[in-house]
Amino acid sequence: MKDEKVLDVTKDVKWVGILDYDIVTFDVVMETKYGTTYNSYFIDADKKAVVDTAKNRFSETYLNKIKSVCDPAAIEYIIINHTEPDHSGCLDNLLQIAPNATVVGSGNAIRYLKDILGHEFRHLQVRDGDTLSLGNKTLKFIGAPNLHWPDSIFTYLPEDRLLFTCDSFGAHFCNDLMFDDLTGEYDDAFLYYFNVILKPYSKFLIKAIEKIRPLEIDQICTGHGPILRSTWKQRVAQSEALSLEALKMREKRRVFIPFVSAYHNTAILAETIAEGIRSAGEIDVHICDIENTPFGELDAELTRASGIIVGSPIINQNIILQIYQLFALINPMRDKGKLAGAFGSYGWSGEGLKLIESNLANLKLKVVSDNMFIKFTPHKEELEKAHAYGLNFGKLLLEQEQIPETECS
Ligand code: FEO
């Protein structure tokens, strides 16, 4: 179906974003069963402005929408709140038809865009509190870093009482009615998006929410999913509560034990190690056979964990595919310094130990030294060893200072 939809957000601000019903996986790892939208906005002020663009593969549709609302040569500013290519992907093509435009963003955003575009462009770097006159309207920029890249800002348009937040308060949810009072309920999509994208940066989201609290807002114009005109207060409050809960959870020690098991031997070790950890003191332990676990759930577990112990059998001198997928979900910026371990069962030779240990170390986790792989079936002696390993891991975790939330630079 041809997407020509343009919507009035206010009399002078139009949604010119893209509806992507067909996407099934976002950023390679994020399930998007409800599709998504790449929201872009046109501000019809004395000086015309665009806020954010869309994914590159929708350039033709996107540029047609821009042309339908203005003469692109009249666009003076393109504000890029966040440079990830789902929002900046059409920028280069837009600049070709809008040669008079100045790109506006944070210092990090301008630096990233130079690498993304591969050439110089007219730009304006803005800081927290800066304003930009559009003649009869004003843009105010709010520093909101690390949501979820170091480049992120919010943009406020006081005359229309609109706040543009890009990824924050968004969701991967596609419905062409676009406004939250028309699209129907999408709470699970909102929660999933929060958990995967924003929760690791809860401290920064709380700081950003403090900054927007005094603003007079009618609508929050997100970068993905519905425009929030009836539920923005609830979504901000929900995001704040979830962020506070996430920070509180981080205060409590929690060990995640993801494993795969071919003949239940690695599974028995996982359970015994977990018992050992619990016997060390006040520690939550979550064991998970990850053979069929959705990536989003794994990511949420990795985020919450202060310790991670990875278990695998060895097949043909290698560990299992799902373990490599798990490594891909470990985020060194978020997980750096977390205590980590390795265990498993093998038949011929024990390559798994080094394979898991080296991957965890390369991902900047702090790998303990007494990791254990056993031959075939764990019997009494191996089970005692596994319990002692868990106990020792638990004690080390209780001695270790909690990892502070990552400061991105
Ligand atoms: Fe929707 Fe972080 O890009």
Residues whose N, C-alpha, C, O or C-beta is under 5 A from the ligand:
A	BS01	FEO	E84 D86 D167
